[in-house]
Amino acid sequence: MADVHSDDRIVLDPESGSASMADALRGLHPADIAIALGQLDGETTKSVLAELDTETSADVLIHLDEHSRSEVLDALGPVEIADITHELESDDAADVVGMLAEELQGEVLSRLEDEDRRAVEELLKYTDESAGGIMASELVFLKSGSTVKDAIELIRKAADEVDDIHNVYVTDGDRRLVGVLSLRDLVLGGAETQLSQIMDQDVVSVSTDMDQEDVARVFRKYDLVAIPVVAPDGKLVGRITVDDIIDVIHEEAEEDMSLMAGTREDELHEDSAFRVSRIRLPWLIIGAIGGLGSALVMRHFSLSLEKVIALAFFVPVITAMGGNVGLQTSTIIVRSMHSEFGLSGAARERLGKEWRVAILNAIVLGAGMCAVVGFWLGDWHVAAVVGCSLAAVILVAATLGTLIPFALRGMGIDPAVAQGPFVTTLNDIIGILVYLGMASTFLTRIT
């Protein structure tokens, strides 16, 4: 049976049987059913889906997270997968078929109708994170010589196959996109009015090879709910709707968060402690190496620390401030790289702006720290070293926080990883080196 909790989640009891669980889920939105089934293993989920009608099962399968969907597909046979795939739009069908082993893909595709099979095979040619990989091939389009009456009749015929019709696209004789019409335009237009007379020729479109993140920026920039996708030769091949873009934004945000923490999203569904450890260890090893580097730097300046033990008190302050400044700067740079406007300038211009900010922060924080240490210890020589070191570390951290994301992007690495071990580790080592180096330089005055 099922219990409804305060947060509206459905909790299923596997002991009640698949038929009973299916009865408890009937009438719910497929997304809510998917959340409830996420508690179960693939075989049990398969049994529950078998109790539901095929259309509902297909919608639920698409709403399952990738791990749960993969488990269910592993439990289903090619006939069952083909039946479910038949109920899906081409983009969702391609996602499902793309998760299958190559041999199973062929069996499933052979059981689809010719039109469906051709659509899925065409979409499978595109990479997963491109506009072609997330588009649907179902759309409503007519030639420019058609009338409003023709368009409305076509919409009625296509209603069963094309969900959420937002626009009607207008093409020339070679299917090249030349205009777009909203449903409002069609309702207000006269029945015999040609589409070429009322269409908007300033069409915003994306190419099949555009990265999905760039597509999301286009959606945000122009406040779109749907956008046409064109092939390199300008021919209309599909459309992307806002629900697909919401999924893209969610995926990219989770990926960036995982990279920043030195983890991967797939470890959320990983039961093996050894595999999870293998995912995290490389980043932890980088951190450990950085810590050893900091220890070697401190050992090199052990004489300074022995003579002025008070210097050791402020090592955590120096490293923490360097890490905070570096994290702030790298976060701004990475966000700029991912924004729809892009960076306002090249690395040199951006570094200049961050340095101006860092200089102001360095003056305020350095002077403040100098005053605090001076009054606390009564030793203004130590206070001057701590204050000047903090100011220098802030400038160095701002420089690293700016340049490392650019360097990683130049090497083809997602700049989001800069906010993890790279900036933090380098700032710790360089911060201690600057601090103790300045202390040794002025050691005679301090002592």
C-alpha positions as CSV (number, residue, x, y, z in Angstrom):
1,M,0.0,0.0,0.0
2,A,1.0,3.6,0.0
3,D,1.3,6.4,2.6
4,V,1.3,10.1,1.8
5,H,3.9,12.0,3.9
6,S,3.8,15.7,4.7
7,D,6.0,16.5,1.7
8,D,3.5,14.7,-0.6
9,R,5.9,11.8,-1.3
10,I,4.3,8.4,-1.8
11,V,5.9,5.7,0.2
12,L,5.3,2.2,-1.3
13,D,5.3,-1.1,0.5
14,P,7.0,-3.7,-1.8
15,E,5.4,-6.5,0.3
16,S,1.9,-5.4,-0.8
17,G,2.5,-6.6,-4.4
18,S,2.9,-4.9,-7.7
19,A,-0.9,-4.7,-8.4
20,S,-1.6,-3.1,-5.1
21,M,1.2,-0.5,-5.6
22,A,0.0,0.2,-9.1
23,D,-3.6,0.9,-7.7
24,A,-2.1,3.3,-5.2
25,L,-0.3,5.2,-7.9
26,R,-3.1,5.4,-10.5
27,G,-4.3,8.9,-11.0
28,L,-1.1,10.5,-10.0
29,H,1.1,12.6,-12.3
30,P,3.8,10.5,-14.0
31,A,6.5,12.6,-12.2
32,D,5.0,11.8,-8.8
33,I,4.8,8.1,-9.8
34,A,8.5,8.2,-10.9
35,I,9.5,9.6,-7.5
36,A,7.6,6.9,-5.7
37,L,9.1,4.1,-7.9
38,G,12.6,5.5,-7.3
39,Q,12.5,3.8,-3.9
40,L,12.2,0.4,-5.6
41,D,14.7,-1.8,-7.5
42,G,14.5,-2.2,-11.2
43,E,12.7,-5.6,-11.2
44,T,10.0,-4.4,-8.8
45,T,9.6,-1.1,-10.8
46,K,9.2,-3.2,-13.9
47,S,6.4,-5.2,-12.3
48,V,4.5,-2.1,-11.2
49,L,4.8,-0.5,-14.7
50,A,3.4,-3.6,-16.2
51,E,0.2,-3.1,-14.2
52,L,-0.1,0.4,-15.6
53,D,-1.2,1.3,-19.2
54,T,1.6,1.7,-21.7
55,E,1.2,5.4,-22.2
56,T,1.5,6.0,-18.4
57,S,4.5,3.6,-18.2
58,A,6.2,5.5,-21.0
59,D,5.7,8.9,-19.2
60,V,6.9,7.5,-15.9
61,L,10.0,6.0,-17.5
62,I,11.1,9.4,-18.8
63,H,10.6,11.0,-15.4
64,L,12.8,8.4,-13.7
65,D,16.3,9.5,-12.9
66,E,19.0,8.1,-15.2
67,H,20.1,5.4,-12.8
68,S,16.6,4.1,-12.1
69,R,15.7,4.3,-15.8
70,S,18.8,2.2,-16.6
71,E,17.8,-0.4,-14.0
72,V,14.2,-0.7,-15.4
73,L,15.5,-1.0,-19.0
74,D,17.8,-3.8,-17.9
75,A,14.8,-5.6,-16.6
76,L,12.7,-5.1,-19.7
77,G,12.8,-7.1,-22.9
78,P,13.0,-5.6,-26.4
79,V,9.3,-6.0,-27.1
80,E,8.3,-4.1,-23.9
81,I,10.9,-1.4,-24.6
82,A,9.6,-1.0,-28.2
83,D,6.0,-0.7,-26.9
84,I,7.0,2.0,-24.5
85,T,9.2,3.8,-27.0
86,H,6.4,4.0,-29.5
87,E,4.4,6.1,-27.0
88,L,7.3,8.7,-26.6
89,E,8.2,11.8,-28.6
90,S,11.3,11.3,-30.7
91,D,13.7,13.0,-28.4
92,D,12.6,10.9,-25.4
93,A,12.6,7.8,-27.5
94,A,16.1,8.5,-28.6
95,D,17.2,9.0,-25.0
96,V,15.8,5.6,-24.1
97,V,17.2,3.7,-27.1
98,G,20.6,5.4,-26.6
99,M,20.9,3.9,-23.1
100,L,20.6,0.3,-24.5
101,A,23.5,-1.9,-25.6
102,E,24.1,-1.8,-29.3
103,E,22.7,-5.3,-30.0
104,L,19.5,-4.5,-28.0
105,Q,19.2,-1.1,-29.8
106,G,18.9,-3.0,-33.1
107,E,16.2,-5.3,-31.8
108,V,14.1,-2.4,-30.4
109,L,14.5,-0.3,-33.5
110,S,13.4,-3.2,-35.7
111,R,10.1,-3.4,-33.8
112,L,9.3,0.3,-34.3
113,E,7.2,1.7,-37.2
114,D,9.3,3.0,-40.1
115,E,8.6,6.6,-39.4
116,D,9.4,6.3,-35.7
117,R,12.6,4.2,-36.4
118,R,13.9,6.8,-38.9
119,A,13.3,9.6,-36.5
120,V,15.1,7.9,-33.6
121,E,18.0,6.7,-35.8
122,E,18.5,10.3,-37.0
123,L,18.6,11.7,-33.5
124,L,21.0,9.0,-32.3
125,K,23.6,10.5,-34.8
126,Y,23.9,13.6,-32.6
127,T,25.9,13.8,-29.4
128,D,24.0,13.8,-26.2
129,E,24.8,17.3,-25.1
130,S,24.2,19.0,-28.5
131,A,21.0,20.7,-29.7
132,G,20.5,17.8,-32.1
133,G,20.8,15.4,-29.2
134,I,18.0,17.1,-27.2
135,M,15.6,18.2,-30.0
136,A,12.4,16.5,-31.0
137,S,11.8,15.9,-34.7
138,E,8.0,16.3,-34.3
139,L,6.9,19.8,-35.3
140,V,4.4,21.7,-37.4
141,F,5.7,23.4,-40.5
142,L,4.3,24.5,-43.8
143,K,5.6,26.2,-47.0
144,S,5.3,30.0,-47.2
145,G,2.6,29.9,-49.8
146,S,0.2,28.1,-47.5
147,T,-2.7,29.9,-45.8
148,V,-3.8,30.3,-42.2
149,K,-6.6,27.8,-42.9
150,D,-4.0,25.2,-44.1
151,A,-2.0,25.8,-40.9
152,I,-5.0,25.3,-38.6
153,E,-6.0,22.1,-40.4
154,L,-2.4,20.8,-40.1
155,I,-2.3,21.6,-36.3
156,R,-5.5,19.6,-35.8
157,K,-4.1,16.6,-37.7
158,A,-0.8,16.8,-35.8
159,A,-2.3,17.3,-32.4
160,D,-2.0,13.6,-31.5
161,E,1.7,13.4,-32.5
162,V,3.1,16.8,-31.5
163,D,2.7,17.8,-27.8
164,D,2.6,21.4,-26.7
165,I,2.4,23.2,-30.1
166,H,3.8,26.7,-29.5
167,N,4.6,27.8,-33.0
168,V,4.1,27.0,-36.7
169,Y,7.3,27.2,-38.7
170,V,7.4,28.4,-42.3
171,T,9.9,26.9,-44.9
172,D,10.7,27.4,-48.5
173,G,10.5,24.6,-51.1
174,D,13.8,23.1,-49.9
175,R,12.6,23.0,-46.2
176,R,14.8,25.9,-45.2
177,L,13.5,27.9,-42.3
178,V,12.2,31.3,-43.5
179,G,9.7,32.4,-40.8
180,V,7.7,31.5,-37.7
181,L,4.1,32.1,-36.6
182,S,2.7,32.0,-33.1
183,L,-0.7,30.5,-32.4
184,R,-1.9,34.0,-31.7
185,D,-0.9,35.1,-35.2
186,L,-2.9,32.3,-36.7
187,V,-6.0,33.0,-34.6
188,L,-6.0,36.6,-35.6
189,G,-5.2,36.0,-39.2
190,G,-7.8,35.6,-41.9
191,A,-8.4,32.1,-43.2
192,E,-7.1,32.8,-46.7
193,T,-4.2,34.9,-45.6
194,Q,-0.9,33.5,-46.8
195,L,1.6,32.7,-44.0
196,S,4.3,34.7,-45.8
197,Q,2.3,37.9,-45.2
198,I,2.0,37.6,-41.4
199,M,5.0,35.4,-40.4
200,D,7.9,36.8,-38.4
201,Q,11.0,36.5,-40.6
202,D,13.4,37.4,-37.8
203,V,13.6,33.8,-36.5
204,V,15.8,32.8,-33.6
205,S,17.1,29.3,-34.3
206,V,20.0,27.1,-33.3
207,S,22.2,24.7,-35.2
208,T,22.2,20.9,-34.5
209,D,25.8,21.0,-33.3
210,M,25.3,23.8,-30.8
211,D,26.2,22.8,-27.2
212,Q,23.1,22.4,-24.9
213,E,24.5,25.0,-22.5
214,D,24.6,27.6,-25.3
215,V,21.1,26.6,-26.3
216,A,20.0,27.3,-22.7
217,R,21.6,30.7,-22.9
218,V,19.6,31.5,-26.1
219,F,16.4,30.5,-24.4
220,R,17.1,32.7,-21.4
221,K,18.3,35.7,-23.6
222,Y,15.1,35.7,-25.7
223,D,12.6,34.4,-23.2
224,L,11.6,31.5,-25.4
225,V,9.3,28.5,-24.8
226,A,10.4,26.7,-28.0
227,I,13.1,27.1,-30.7
228,P,13.6,25.6,-34.1
229,V,16.7,23.6,-34.8
230,V,18.3,23.7,-38.3
231,A,20.9,21.6,-40.0
232,P,24.2,23.2,-41.3
233,D,22.5,23.7,-44.7
234,G,19.7,25.7,-43.0
235,K,17.0,23.0,-43.3
236,L,14.5,22.7,-40.5
237,V,15.1,19.4,-38.7
238,G,13.5,19.7,-35.2
239,R,12.6,21.9,-32.2
240,I,13.6,22.2,-28.6
241,T,11.0,23.1,-25.9
242,V,11.5,24.8,-22.6
243,D,11.0,21.6,-20.6
244,D,14.1,20.1,-22.2
245,I,16.0,23.3,-21.3
246,I,15.0,23.0,-17.7
247,D,16.5,19.5,-17.6
248,V,19.7,20.9,-19.2
249,I,20.0,23.6,-16.6
250,H,19.4,21.1,-13.8
251,E,22.0,18.7,-15.2
252,E,24.7,21.3,-15.8
253,A,24.2,22.8,-12.3
254,E,24.5,19.4,-10.7
255,E,27.6,18.6,-12.8
256,D,29.3,21.9,-11.8
257,M,28.5,21.4,-8.1
258,S,30.0,17.9,-8.3
259,L,33.1,19.2,-10.0
260,M,33.6,22.0,-7.5
261,A,33.5,19.4,-4.7
262,G,35.8,16.9,-6.5
263,T,33.1,14.3,-6.9
264,R,30.8,13.0,-9.7
265,E,27.0,12.8,-9.8
266,D,26.9,9.1,-10.5
267,E,28.3,8.3,-7.0
268,L,24.9,9.2,-5.6
269,H,23.6,5.9,-6.9
270,E,26.8,3.9,-6.3
271,D,26.5,1.3,-3.5
272,S,30.2,0.1,-3.6
273,A,32.4,2.0,-1.1
274,F,35.4,1.1,-3.2
275,R,34.0,2.7,-6.4
276,V,32.9,5.8,-4.5
277,S,36.4,6.0,-2.9
278,R,38.0,5.6,-6.4
279,I,35.9,8.6,-7.6
280,R,36.9,10.9,-4.7
281,L,40.5,9.8,-4.1
282,P,42.2,11.6,-7.0
283,W,41.0,15.0,-5.8
284,L,41.8,14.1,-2.1
285,I,45.3,13.0,-3.2
286,I,45.7,16.4,-4.9
287,G,44.7,18.1,-1.6
288,A,47.1,15.8,0.3
289,I,49.9,16.7,-2.0
290,G,49.1,20.4,-1.5
291,G,49.2,19.9,2.2
292,L,52.6,18.2,2.0
293,G,53.8,21.1,-0.1
294,S,52.7,23.5,2.6
295,A,54.4,21.4,5.2
296,L,57.7,21.5,3.2
297,V,57.4,25.2,2.9
298,M,57.0,25.6,6.7
299,R,59.8,23.2,7.3
300,H,62.1,25.3,5.1
301,F,61.3,28.3,7.3
302,S,61.4,26.4,10.6
303,L,64.2,28.7,11.8
304,S,62.0,31.7,11.5
305,L,59.1,29.9,13.3
306,E,61.5,28.9,16.1
307,K,62.8,32.4,16.7
308,V,59.4,34.1,16.4
309,I,56.8,31.5,17.5
310,A,54.1,34.1,17.2
311,L,54.4,33.7,13.4
312,A,52.8,30.3,13.6
313,F,49.6,31.8,15.2
314,F,48.6,33.5,12.0
315,V,49.3,30.7,9.4
316,P,45.6,29.6,9.5
317,V,44.5,33.2,8.9
318,I,46.8,33.6,5.9
319,T,45.7,30.4,4.3
320,A,42.0,30.8,5.0
321,M,41.9,34.4,3.6
322,G,43.8,33.3,0.5
323,G,41.4,30.4,-0.1
324,N,38.4,32.7,0.4
325,V,39.6,35.3,-2.0
326,G,40.6,32.7,-4.6
327,L,37.2,31.0,-4.3
328,Q,35.4,34.3,-4.7
329,T,37.4,35.3,-7.8
330,S,37.2,31.9,-9.5
331,T,33.5,31.7,-8.8
332,I,32.9,35.1,-10.6
333,I,35.1,34.1,-13.5
334,V,33.4,30.7,-14.0
335,R,30.0,32.2,-13.7
336,S,31.0,34.8,-16.3
337,M,32.1,32.0,-18.6
338,H,28.8,30.3,-18.2
339,S,26.6,33.4,-18.5
340,E,24.7,34.2,-21.7
341,F,26.8,37.4,-22.1
342,G,30.1,35.6,-21.7
343,L,33.2,37.3,-20.3
344,S,33.3,41.0,-20.7
345,G,37.0,40.8,-21.8
346,A,40.0,38.6,-22.3
347,A,42.0,37.2,-19.4
348,R,44.2,40.3,-19.2
349,E,41.2,42.7,-18.9
350,R,39.5,40.5,-16.4
351,L,42.6,40.2,-14.4
352,G,42.9,44.0,-14.3
353,K,39.4,44.3,-12.9
354,E,39.9,41.6,-10.3
355,W,43.2,43.2,-9.3
356,R,41.6,46.5,-8.7
357,V,39.1,44.9,-6.4
358,A,41.8,42.8,-4.7
359,I,44.0,45.9,-4.1
360,L,41.1,47.6,-2.2
361,N,40.4,44.5,-0.2
362,A,44.2,44.0,0.5
363,I,44.6,47.5,1.8
364,V,41.5,47.3,4.1
365,L,42.2,43.7,5.4
366,G,46.0,44.1,5.6
367,A,45.8,47.3,7.6
368,G,43.1,45.9,9.8
369,M,45.0,42.8,10.5
370,C,48.2,44.8,11.2
371,A,46.3,46.9,13.8
372,V,44.7,43.9,15.5
373,V,48.0,41.9,15.8
374,G,49.9,45.0,16.9
375,F,47.6,45.8,19.8
376,W,47.2,42.1,20.6
377,L,50.9,41.1,20.8
378,G,52.4,44.6,21.3
379,D,54.9,43.7,18.6
380,W,54.5,46.0,15.6
381,H,57.2,44.3,13.6
382,V,55.3,41.0,13.7
383,A,52.1,43.0,13.0
384,A,53.6,44.6,9.9
385,V,54.8,41.3,8.6
386,V,51.3,39.7,9.1
387,G,49.5,42.7,7.6
388,C,51.8,43.0,4.5
389,S,51.7,39.2,4.0
390,L,47.9,39.1,4.1
391,A,47.7,41.9,1.6
392,A,50.2,40.1,-0.7
393,V,48.4,36.8,-0.4
394,I,45.1,38.4,-1.3
395,L,46.6,39.8,-4.5
396,V,48.2,36.4,-5.4
397,A,44.9,34.6,-4.7
398,A,43.0,37.0,-6.9
399,T,45.5,36.4,-9.7
400,L,45.3,32.6,-9.4
401,G,41.5,32.7,-9.1
402,T,41.3,34.6,-12.4
403,L,44.0,32.8,-14.4
404,I,43.4,29.1,-13.4
405,P,39.8,29.0,-15.0
406,F,41.2,30.5,-18.2
407,A,44.0,28.0,-18.2
408,L,41.7,25.0,-17.6
409,R,39.4,26.2,-20.4
410,G,42.3,26.5,-22.7
411,M,43.2,22.9,-22.0
412,G,39.6,21.7,-22.7
413,I,38.8,21.1,-19.0
414,D,35.6,22.4,-17.4
415,P,36.6,25.6,-15.5
416,A,34.3,24.6,-12.7
417,V,37.0,22.3,-11.3
418,A,39.1,25.4,-10.6
419,Q,36.8,26.0,-7.6
420,G,37.8,22.7,-6.0
421,P,41.3,21.6,-5.2
422,F,43.3,23.6,-7.7
423,V,42.8,27.1,-6.4
424,T,42.6,26.1,-2.8
425,T,45.8,24.0,-2.9
426,L,47.9,26.5,-4.8
427,N,46.7,29.3,-2.5
428,D,47.7,27.4,0.6
429,I,51.2,26.7,-0.7
430,I,51.9,30.1,-2.1
431,G,50.2,31.9,0.8
432,I,52.5,30.2,3.3
433,L,55.5,30.8,1.1
434,V,54.7,34.5,0.8
435,Y,54.1,34.8,4.5
436,L,57.1,33.0,5.8
437,G,59.3,34.4,3.1
438,M,58.5,38.0,4.1
439,A,59.0,37.0,7.8
440,S,62.5,35.6,7.0
441,T,63.3,38.7,5.0
442,F,62.5,41.0,7.9
443,L,63.6,38.5,10.6
444,T,66.4,40.6,11.8
445,R,64.1,43.5,12.5
446,I,61.5,41.3,14.2
447,T,64.1,39.7,16.5
